[in-house]
Amino acid sequence: MNLAEAPLNTTWRVLRVNPSEASPERANHLEEIGFLPGELVSVLAHGFPGQDPLVVRVGLSTFALRKDEALSVLLETKDADA
């Protein structure tokens, strides 16, 4: 599952960030702001209309991410071995 598909107010663990062909630097940017493997993450809210942007908490920080950015963040259950 990716971050754009995550249900609201559920906690997940970042598995990895996949670079996209259209914007390969995006993975580095997301990792620089805290989307690192093993970090806990949750979606707190969606924008209206179209559910874009997403309000996301990673670690102790809260960010607004565009949906296409959130698609790059792959998740696993928070109980998975980090």
Summary of the structure (lengths in Angstrom):
residues: 82
radius of gyration: 11.5
end to end distance: 16.3
largest distance: 36.0
contacts: 225
relative contact order: 0.32
helix: 18%
strand: 37%
